[in-house]
Amino acid sequence: MHPVLVTGAAGFVGYRFVERCRREGLPVVSVDSREHFASRPEHRDVDFGTIVDRDELFEWLDGHSLSGIVHMGACTDTRETDEAYLTANNVEYSQQLWTYATERRVPFVYASSAATYGDGSLGYDDDEALMPRLAPLNAYGRSKQTFDLWALAQHTAPPSWSGWKFFNVYGFGERHKGAMASVVMHAFDQRRAGGPVRLFRSHRAGIADGHQARDFVDVADVVSVLMFALRRPVPRGIRNLGTGTARTYLDLAKNVCRALGVSEDIEFIDTPAEIRDKYQYFTEARMERVRDELGYREPFTSLEAGVHAYVGALLDNTVGDRLSV
């Protein structure tokens, strides 16, 4: 059996996808910066199979065969402003992998982002005809949009391919992301240390503090959809990957407190000025294409259940994410 190649394998979603593959007996080639595999203790129990440094991948690929590519590797820091760096990592590297998958006839699944939707003024419909009109609010979102549009324009493509616009993914395995980790993890750390959960104050009329809303999706659900896309394989295209239901940050914070068994203690702080005009106040995935077009019928984890499981995993932190699978 040829292995599945997973890029970003020492990252958050990539690591969880590798774990799922190993649990199901699939051989894996894990690609990332080599030092990341040894420096992230939350991933210590995972068998990454064959490890290849991201800078050596294309040389390694010559002479090897794959059953599929799951491309999760990217710079995901929404604060990054170096467009050249993002182009090299999020666009050109992806284009090279696409070309390889096309030439070698390998199914290709990759991560896009809901950041491509910008301020949401055009809604969150993953109709591909609307995608050229989207205006991301930051350089990270623009890099993902650039690759999405490039993929849609290609006349030659892998035998099957799908891009997935991730909404707000949370779950065990993200601590190495630091400031870019989910608010669930930060709320856990803040309240566990005895302080309040700190949420951004609303700077928009008509939206109360804490009522900024996101489509929060459990990483286990994301992995299930990606596995579905790889195994079917699904028809080509770019689709949303969220739950289809927006929840407020206040809901999230309260659920973290409940899962910890502590009182609700929440304070609001100003959204930093440097991101204030780029801050999304609402996201909610339209999931009709995934449900109706692809026939994906698995239920998505509720925020209550997902946060409870994640907090349990953080408290345990010896078996980690197995509580949320």
N, C-alpha and C positions, 0 to 999 in steps of 0.2 A: 504494500500500500504506500503510495507516495504521500509525503507529509503536506500539511497545511502550513503555509508561511504566514506568520503574524508579525507585522511591524508595530512598533510602539509596545512591544511585549513586556517591557519592564515598567510601563506606565499603568494607568488605572484600568481602562476598559480592556486594553490589550492583555494585561495580566489576568483579568477575570476570564477573558475568552480562552487563553491558554489553559487555565485551570479547568474550564469546561471540556475542552478537547481532551485533556489527559484523563479526566474522569470517564469520558466516553471511549477511551482507548484509541484516540486518533493521534498519530505521530505529528510532531510539531517542529518547525524551525522558528525560533524566537529571535527577532531582530530588534536591536536597540543599541544605544551606546553601551559598550560592554561593562563599564564600571557601574552602571545602574543596577545590574543584576545582583551585585554583591553589596550594594549600599542601602538597600531598602528592606529593613527587617520585616515589614508587614507581608512581604512576599516570600518569606524564607521557606515555607512548606511546599512550594510549587516546583514541580519538575518541568523545567523549561525546554527539555529535549535538546536539540542541537541549537547552540547559541552562535549567532553571527553578528559582528559589529555592524552598525548601520552604514559606516563608511566603507565597509568591505563587501557589502551585499552583492553588488552587480558583478563583481569579480567572482564571488562564490557561486552565483546563479549559473554561470557558464559550466555546463556539464551536469547540472542537477535537474531533477524533474519534480514538479509539484502537483498536488491535486486541487489547490486553490490558494488564493491570496486574500488575506483579511488585513487591510491597510488602515491601522489605527495610529500610526506614527505621525506626529505633527508638533509644531509649537502651538500650544493652546492658550498661551498667556494673552488675555484680552487687553493687557496694558502695553504689550510690545508695540513699538512704533517704528522699528527698523523694517521698512518695506522690502529691502533687498534680502534681508535675512529670512523674512516670511516667504518671499517668493522662492528662494532656494529650497527651504524646508517643506513648505506646504503646497507649492505648485510644481516646481521643476522635478523634485524627487518623486512626486506622485505621477507626473507625466512619464518618467522613466519606467516606473513600475507598470503603468498602463501599457506602454509600448512592449515591454517584455511579455505581459499577459496576453496581449494581442498576437504577438509573433509566435508564442509557444502554446496558444489556445488554452489558457488557464483561466478559470472563473475568477472574477475580481469583485471584491466587496470593500467599500471604503467609507470612512467617516467624513461627512460634511458637518454642518452646524446650523442651529437655529439663529446664530448670530448673523447669518446671511439675510434675515428678514428685517434687519435694521430696527426702526422705531415701530414697526408693526402696522404702519398706516395702510399697507396693502393687504393686511390680514396674514394668516398663516396657512394658506392653501398651497399645497405642494404641486399644483398644476404647473407643469414644466413651461407652458406658454407664458406664464407670469414671471418666471425666474429672471429674465434679462432686465426687468424693471425694478428689481429689488435694490435697495441702497443700504448696505451694511454701515454701521456706525463707527467701526474701528478697523484697524489694519488687519487684525486676525480674521474678522468676518469677510473683509475684501479678498483675502487670500483664498479662503474657502469658496467664495463666490466665483473667483477667477477659474479655479479648477473645475467647479461644477459646470460653468458655461463652456469651458474647453471640452470637457467630456461629452456634453450634449452635441457639440459641433463636429465630433469626429465621425468620419465616414468608415473608418476601420476600427474595430473594437474587440475586446475579449469575447469569447463565445457566450458568456453571460456576465453582466455587470450590474451592480446596484450601489448607489450612494445613499447615505442615510443622514438626514439633518437631525443630529442629536439635540434634544432640548436639555433641560437641567438635570444632568445625571448625578446621582448620589449613591453612596454605598461604601462598604469596606474596601480598602486598597488605595485610597486617594490621599493619604496623609503626606506623601512626598510632594504633592502639588502645592503645599504651603498656602499662600494667600489665595490661590486659585481653586482650592478645595471647596466643596459645597458648604453652604451655610449650616447644614446639619452637623458637620464635623466641628465647625467653629463654635456653634451653639453648645454642643456637647462639651467642648474644652472649657468654654467660658463658665458654664453653669457647674460643671464638675469641680472647677477650681473655687467655687463659692461666690463668683461674681454674677452679674446679670448677663443675659443674652443681649448682645448689642446688634440692633438692626438699623438700617439707613432710614432716616426721616424722609417723608415725602416732600418733594419740592414742586409738586404739581397740584394745582387747584382741583378740588373735587375728589382727590385720592387721599384718604387718611393715612397717617403713619402706620406702617406695617401692612398696609393693604395693597402694596405692590404685589403682583401675582406672577407666578411662573408655572410652567408645566414640569413638575418634578417627577423624574422617572428613575426607578430603581435600576441599578446597574445589572442585576440579574435578569431583568426583563429585556434590557438592551442586548445582552449576550444571547438571550433566547431568540430574539428577532434576527440577529446576525447569523446565528447558526441555521435558522430557518432559511435565510437568504442564500447561504452557502450550499446547503444541501438540496434545495429544491431542483435546480436553481431558479430564482424568480426572474420574471421578465426584466429587461434592461430598464433603467430609469433611476431617478432621484426622488426619494420619499421622506416624509417626516418619521421621526422616531421619538414619540412622547407617549403620554397616557391619553391625551385628548381632553384632559380636565385640568384647568388652572387652579392653583391653590395659593393663598396668601402667605407671605413670610411670617405673619403672625400665627397662622395655623401651624406652620412648620415649627416655630419656636415653642409654642405651647405643647406640641407633641413631643419634642425633645425633653421638655421638663417633665411631662407625664411619664415618659419612658424611664427617666432617671429616678422618678419617685420624689421629686423636689418641687417646691413651690414655684409658681410662675413669677419670674423676675426678669422683666424686659425693659430695656431703655433704648431710646432712639438717638442716634448721632447723625450729624450732617453727612450727606453723601459727599465724598471728596470732590473738590472743585474740578479737578482734572478729568473726572469721569462723569460729572453731573449731567452734562448735555448729551452724553452718549449712553445714558442709563435706560434700559428697557423697563417700562412699568407694567407690561403685561405680555405674556407669551402663552399660547395654547395651540398645540399641534392639531391640525385637521388630520384625522386618521382614516378617512374613508377609503383612500387608495389602498392602504395596507389591509384593511378589513375586507373590503368588497372586491378589489382588483386581485389581491394576492390570496385572499381567503385565510388570513392569519386570525385564528380564533382564540388564542390563549388570552386569559384575562391579565390585565396589568395590575400590579401591586398597588393597593391604596397607600396614600401618604401615611396614614396611621400605622398600617402593618409594616411598611418599609422602614419608617423611622424607628419603630420599636425593635425590629430585627437588627438594624444597623447599630443602634445604641447598645444592644446586647452584645454584638460582635466587638464593639469598641471596649466594652467593659471586660469582656473575656480576653480578647486579643491573643489567644493562644491557638484557637482553631479558627479565629478570624471570621471570614465571610460565610462560612458554612451555615451559619444561622440564618442567612438571608437567601439561601439558594432554594 
